[in-house]
Amino acid sequence: MTDHMLAASVGDLDSRPLTLADAGRTPGHGLRTVADLARTFGGDVRIDPASGGRGKTVVVRFILPEGTP
């Protein structure tokens, strides 16, 4: 977290690729909800391959409103 941004990430070991286009088709629609929230607050979502070569990491950034503690 910085003065104007909150970033969160979550990773898994699932080798199946995932894109934001898949988000509406996945059970629970959680990724789509998070992506929509990020966009609402001027942020973004990135899906990267895991550094160890197996799995992936989803990184979400939210732009914080001015004056957020």
Sequence and secondary structure as in RCSB ss.txt:
>XXXX:A:sequence
MTDHMLAASVGDLDSRPLTLADAGRTPGHGLRTVADLARTFGGDVRIDPASGGRGKTVVVRFILPEGTP
>XXXX:A:secstr
  SSEEEEEEEE   S   GGGGGGSGGGHHHHHHHHHHHTT EEEEEE TTSSSEEEEEEEE  TT  
